[in-house]
Amino acid sequence: MKNLKPVQVLLAGSAIVFTLLLIAFIAIRTSYGIDWLWVVLIPVVASVGTYIIFYVLMKRFITQKLKILYRSIRKNKMNEYGSDNFSLFDDVIERAEVETKRWNEARTDEINKLKEQEQFRREFIGNLAHELKTPVFSIQGYILTLLEGGLEDETVNRQFLERASKVTDRMTMILEDLDKLTKMEVGKIDLKLQHFDIVDLITDIFDELEMKAKKRKIKLKFAKEFDPIYVYADKSKISQVLTNLIGNSISYGNEKGETQIRFYILDNIVTIEVSDNGPGIPEVDIPRLFERFYRVEKSRNRNEGGSGLGLAIAKHFVEAHGQTISVRSTLKVGSTFTFGLDRGKKNLV
């Protein structure tokens, strides 16, 4: 009975009515000698009439119930169910059960996503407040010191003003990166694609970060000597991605460690790996590493000077090129960031 369509139930009911009436009229014919035509005709007419009456009543009843149900679970107007085209030949009850189950699952997923978004919003606001609170308090402290007499002290006033200027620059960097990231999330990123040598670009970045690396005695090197490798991408944006990844490996890696760059070429894709032998990243933190302001507290110091948005921006730049960026890491072994770039139409190596 569970898998029967409404029309099948009606047909079964009509068949039962026909059978009972036929048995009754055969008994009556035996007693009163009624003609066989009437013995068959009356049960047929009665069963057909029963089918029509119950079809109309059942259609009206089910239609009304389904209208109420679909008004609750559908955002769009009803067109198939509860309309003049409604037919009991369809397994409407089972379909309603399936759609109700899907609606329930969709609402559950929607509620879970809303909870995640709310949690993310709270964390983002908290992280943003934390990022801005430290420099604001620093500036406030410098200004109060100057107002309370430090302004007249030539050995203090310039020093504190220079410190306040540096902290202001950090706040400006955070706000500019946040504004840049917001624009990327709401609109398309314009790419100025060109062919360029990725090996040469990374060599230039090594030169730019050499002083920073020397302070922590970290070696910047290629895993081996590479011939020029040409990619088809936005050079400026890829430079930002690599500067962020290499800079992070210096800031958060172990002193006297090293950062290595590797390349893998498969078909028309160049895969770039930035590896370090630093403290590594806990597995629980890896899925959230590219979120805005998210930091791995044990290994990432908020006082290093970054905006906390570098990885989020890097992710958007890489994805704008139609590629993905990922990370794998092992505690006390190190981390490896990987992303791909298209080689373009020129098959250059």
N, C-alpha and C positions, 0 to 999 in steps of 0.2 A: 504493500500500500504506500510505502514511503516514496517510491520512485514513480508512482503513477501520475500521469498528467490529469488535470481536471476533467477533460473531455473523456478520458478513459474511465474515470469514476462514473460519469453520467451514462456512458454506454453500458457499463456493468449494471448500473441501477435499472436502466431501461430493459436490459435483458432479463433481469430478475422479475420485473413487473410483467413482461411478456410471458415468461415461463409460468409464473403463478396464475395469471389469468387464463393461459392456455390450458393448464391442468384443471382449473375450475370449470371452464366452459366444456371441456371434454366430459367431465363428470356430469355437468348439467345436460349435455346432449344425450348421455346414456339414459338419463331419467326422463327427459322431456322430448327427445328426438329433434333437437335443433339442427338446422342445416350446417354442413361443414364450412361453408363460406363464412357464416357468422362466427363460428368457433375460432377461425383463424383471423378474420378481419378485425373483430373487436379487440383482441389482445394487441394486434399490430397498431391500430389507431391509438389505443390507450398508452402503449409504450412510447410511441412517437410523441404523443402529446406530453407525456411525462418528461421525456428528454427535452422538449422545447421549453416547457415551463421551468424546469430546474436549470436549464442552460441560462435562461434570462435572469433568473433569481441569483444563481451562483456568480454569473458575470458581474451583476450589479454589486453584489456583496464583496467579491474579491477586489473589484475595481475601487470601491470606496476605501477598503482597507489599504490597498497598495498606494492610493493617492496620499493617504495620511503618512504612510511609511516613507514614500519617496520625497514628500515635501520636507521631511526631517533630514534625510541623508543626501539630497541632491542640491547643489548650488544652482544648476541651470533648470530651465523649465522642463516639465515632463513632456516627452513626445512619444515614447514607445509604450510605456506603462500608463494605465489610467486614461488612455485616449480612446477615440472611437475605433481605432484599429486593434484594440485589445482582443486577444483571442485565447480561448481556453484550450486550443490545440497546442499552445506553448506551455512549457513546464515553468510557469510563472512563479510558483511557490519556491521551487528550488533556486531559480534565478534571483528571487528576492532575498533568499537566505544567503546566497553567494555575495550579492552586492552589499548586503548589510554587514557581512563579515569583512569584506574589503573596506567598507566605510569605517568600520570600527578599527581595523588595522591602520588605515590611513590617519584616522584621528589620533590614535595612540602614537604613531610616528611623529605626527605634527606636534603633539604635546611634548614629546621627548625632545624634539628639535627646539621648540620654544624654550624649554627648560635649559637646554645647552646654550642657546643664544643669550638667555638671561644671565646664566652663570658667566659666560664669556664677557658680556657687557659689564657685569660687576667687577670681574677681574681686570678688564681693560681700564675701567675708570680708576680702580685702585692702583694699578700699575702706573697709569699716566700721572696720577696725583703723587705717587712716590717718586717718579722720575723728575717731576718739576719741583717737588717740595725741597729736595736737597739743595739745588742751586738757588732757589728763592731764599731759603734760610741763610745760605752763605752770603748772598748779596745784602740781605737785611743786616747781618752781623757786621759786614764791612762798613756799611753806611752808618750804622749806630756808633761804631768805633770812631769814625771820622767826625760825626756830629758831636760826640762827647769829648772832643779835644784833639783827636788824631789829625784833623785837617790842618792844624797849625804846626804839627810836627813833620818836618820835611823828610825825616827818615821813615815815616809811617804812611803819610798820605799817598804818595805815588805808588808805593808797594801795594797798598790796599785797593787803590783804584785799578791797578793792573790786574789784580786778582779778581776784582768784581767784573772787569772787562772779559776775562777768560770764562768766568762762570756764565756771563751773559751770552757769550758766543756759544756755549754748550746748550743753553736754553733755545737759542735761535736755531741751532742745528736740529734739536729735537722737534721743534715746531715746523721747520721746513721739511724734514723727512716725513712727519705726520701728514702735512698738507700734500706732499708728493704722493704718499701712499694712498690717501683718500681719493685723490684725483684718478689714480690708477685703477682703484676698485670700482669707481662709478663710470669710467669712460675707457675707451680704447687707447692703448699706448701706441704712439706714433714711433715707428722704427725707421731709421735711416740705414738700410741694408747696403753692405759693401763686402767685397772680398778683402780679407786681411790675414796676415800671418799671426796666428794665436800664440805661437812660440815667442815671437818677437814682442808681442803685447805683454806677456807674462814676464819676460826679461825686463821690460821697462818698469813693471810693477815691483819686481824684486829690487830694482835700483831705488825706487821711491820709498820702499819700506825698509831699506837696508839699515838705517840708523835705529829705527824702532826695534828691529830684530837684534842688532848688536847689543842694545841695552839689556836684553834678556838672554843674550848669547845663544840665539836660535839660528840655525843654518837654513837658508832658503835655497832649494836646489831642485833640479829636474831629476827624475829617477834614472834617466840616462840621457845621452845626447840625442836630440831630435833634429831632423831636417825641418825646414819650414813646413808648417801645416796650415793650409788656408781654409778658412771657414767663411760662410756667407751670413753675416749678422750685423747688428748695430754695435759698432766698435765701442762707442762711449758707454753704452749700457752694460755690455759684457765686461768692460773694464771695471765698472762699479761692482759687478757681481764678484769678479775675481779679487778685487781689492778688499772687499768685505770678507771673503772666505779666507784669504791669506792673512789679512789683518787680524781676524779672530783667532787663527791658529797661533799667531804671535802673542796676542794679548792673554789668551787662556791656556796656552800650552805650557809644558814644563820648561823651566830654565835649562839651558844647555841642550835643548831638544832640537828637532828639525822639522821642517815642512817640505814635503815632496810633491811634485806635480808629475802626473802620468797622463798619457794619451792612449786611447784605443780607437782604431778606425774600423768600422764595419759598414760596408756598402757606402752610403752617402752621409753617414753620421760620424762625427768625431765626438768621443766621450772624454771629458776632462775630469780628472780626479785630483782633489786637493786633500792630502793626508798629513796628519801630524801624529806624534807619539806622546801626546799630552795625557791628561788624567782621564779622558773619555767622558761619555755622557750616559747617565742612567737610562735604562731601557724605557722606563715609565715616562721620561721627559721627551723622548725622540718624536712621538707623534705631534707634539705641540711646539716643537722647536722653531717653526716658521711663523708662529703667531706674533702679533705686535706686542712688544715689550716683554715677551716671555723670556725668562732667564733660568738657567740651571744654577740655583743658588750656591751650591757647593763649589762649582768650578768657574762661575762667571761673576765677576765682581762688578757691582754697579758703579764703582768709582773709576773704571777704566777709561771712561770718557766717551763711549759710544752712545748713540741715541736709543739703542734697543730695538731699532726698526730695520737694521741692515739686512737680516735674513728674510724678513717679510718682503722687503723691496726686491731682494735678489730673486725670490721665488716668483714674483710678478714679472720681472724682466725675462727670466728664463721661459716662463709659460707663455709670454707674449711672442716668443720665437717658436712656439709650437712644441716645446720640449718640457721635460720635467727635471726637477732637482730633488735629490734624496740624500740621506745620510745613514751611515752605519757606524756603530761605535761600540767599543768594548772598554769597560772600566779598567784603568791602569795600563791600557794598551794604546789607545788613541782613537781618533775619529777620521772618517773619510767622507767628504762631500763630493757628490757626483752629479754632473749634468751633461747634456748633449747639445751639439750645435750642428746645423746643416752645412754641408760642404758647398752647396749650391750647384749650379749647372756646370761650373768648371771643375773638372775632375783633377784637382791639384792636390799634391801630397807635400 
